[in-house]
Amino acid sequence: MIEFPAKVVVMGLGEFGGGVGVTKWLIQEGAQVCVTDLQDEKALEASIQEIGQHPNLRYSLGGHIEHDFIDIDCVVVNPSVPMSKRNPFLEIAKQSGATLTTEICLLVEQLSRSQVIGVTGSAGKSTTASMIHAAFEQSGITSWLGGNIGGSLLNELCNIDSNDVVILELSSAMLWWLDQHNGGWSPHVSVLTNVSPNHIDWHGSLDEYERCKQVIFKHQTAEDIAILECGDEQVSALNVIGRHNETNARYALMASLAFGVDKDVAMRGIQSFKGLPHRLQQVNAWAVNDSKSTTPEATQNAVDAFEHPDRLHLIVGGYDKKVDLTLLASQSNKVACMYAIGETRHQIAELSGENCEVFKTLYEAVAKAMMEMQSEDTLLLSPGCASWDQFKNYEERGTQFIKQVQSSKSTPRVN
């Protein structure tokens, strides 16, 4: 726990809101804050404007400097920064006597474990956490949604009552840090939707990635609740498509019931959930944006969500996270045509065979797909890879896809 006033470095401001939130909270608590990031001021302009100016705040952008990590009390690390044992600047900070923590660790220090539901999984954790939130909203019990889904709840602590429920989406990197935090931390109700190879580049091995996912249960007690299976209770009439979302809904129902929400009320809340952006998002009559798909399994789920996958024109590929792409490439056997883009495009094409065309950019792939699509076909962006080779994040990738589709002067439907 940080003792204020303190000298704190926020390492990795980022653009998802967690860095902004923790910086504002630290200043409010009286800390002297240095924000350092590999990106420059122009790239982080929106985040900087949101924080504003303060006499106890300075920026050190466009790269990290050794001097910033000396003679400080604490480093608040963005979870996307590689593990401390591989980062020389964090080693400098530790050798100087500084403690290392993260936004999520600072948050859980301020909460009672008994009020927290944690959700993790290689796919579906955002949707499942949001469905749980919808169930509580329907019930009238005040709930808060945070964690990896974006933003920070630190600045809402003054509004979070001890009787409220806090739902946290937890990434594998967040769980790695929580495992180090004060002997380890796990939520009162923990949900693990699934585990498949992902983020090997960050964790170093599949075994380590899987170990971090299990941290969500590791520090629970006999009074806590671990949900590893979704149960048999079906939730019908969902506003989102796909068998995987039916599974997510069952996990959400179990977590809600574990906190005492009435079953019928919880079901109505989950049924009201209309989905999240970039997750099988219907752009228009013939295009679907599933840019949040960053694993082969997520792409398989997306393809299987359609009644006629043989009418899909599927765009895949992106940043290489060092995972096996055989499953992703095999989707070419189900669809009308696959278009591979980005850093992994040649690897996917080699695994796919003839029903895969290779393009460097998303723009080129969309243009070619629209030329080849026939009436009743659907264009699906479901990359199965991260976006960092050509985009800041999956949101930028999805937004560019939407803009290109919506700005098109022609439509495959007239072919």
Steps between C-alpha positions, in 0.01 A plus 500: 500500500627844408556736792414856398657737423722294274710527186330279241580413140208393278665277239280481193224759475330326210170584335248268668446717807671298773813716494293816496287382790789397723690822425203716599447293816866522603501878461178524701662295776796740516769312307771656286448326167723445198324345200731322258405328176668373184254705296545873455278792601318510166401133516376539858335839451149384595618332822710802598209738445274284714746511790564872473781695667612486863809630686573147629490347151765477229533299180799309361380377162640348181701238689604406853796665677702326770504811720119491534519163678751607768414660835130420483263316729285306254447411134144443379549272203264471205418126479602499133862567604688167496559326833739681730769235472535588132484878531825685581327818620293309753815325617659842555197609702508187717873534562434859610248376757178586317196274518323385184124490465221548245171687476303181568711424810440849635127459437456167678687640802207739543225237461369218713559167323152398604347751258706405192418273207798433275475369144783372282541279195676493165174600332167633620609669823386849396160376387454278806594780739262736319218244515553466876484878528174499302354239736579715804360810331174310446497395865536852634822411685762767432794354309817639346679362193875547467838342449625401157181618332640855515523803721564489873273474802754671728333835444161347589610370840322783678175383337541123545309387808599195703172334394566556130631228270819558299544295183858488371613365166851369567762435234779244540748787548284654772482163671879464484532825694221412743685177579795709619285746694528475880526122491245463222139597435194330348138622483219363721319365192736396221397403147728334243321474165767310304874473440667472160848605382541878514753768597794259484714800398426664839510196728783312332323164488156343481549343844563842655196649325279218627647536850410869505141428400471263798612780734138617500429200729842458665446728799134422569388353831241236583238777527562620146338376177688366197308465174685284245200360313197682365237254622191368323262796547425649158437870442277538194405799284840667512567822310844370391569219255716189524525188711798652680276783622247246622785356708601847621141560609498179705821604676347842569187339643702279735704794627186706557327218688812456715444856624133437571334658197159348422528264203219649295622852564856405404379336180307810398807713556724270297242483222494882484874518431550613139869423459823699503663691213739302279351166608288356217373854450261533205632790291237479226303234313813327368793580734581394858780643716658251740833680543517399868573147379870465584528120531436218251232363733314833494498495120373142499217608733416790269487282189289239678252773605377526140237265359673499158878532554551406135369848415761677712793700367732489800785743571763365742856573609701763683771514766688178577446399865695176443195274521413209272291635210392161361147535639470849356618385158259205504205740491579539128338160451165632628473840332456630145842663512760597757713816477819506709655835597778640712806343658357147508355500148757273335497252790120477482503463122752215516281317751176575316560381147328633190195666656702786647613824341782711643495877548725731697226730630141482619402760241623280215325192636165676541519642149575160347233322704236746387593430139464124550190483720172379358143572601420370852872485591633660821834672559636408844803660664605251768881512499593236758816705561587815691503833317834646607684443172297767318262655755515648849240252621210282388265798530689701241504195271125453534430868455699511176310197375167664579600826330611322184184291480269792569677735259484252212300628205410148394358199680554131439124455530446630143735248339 
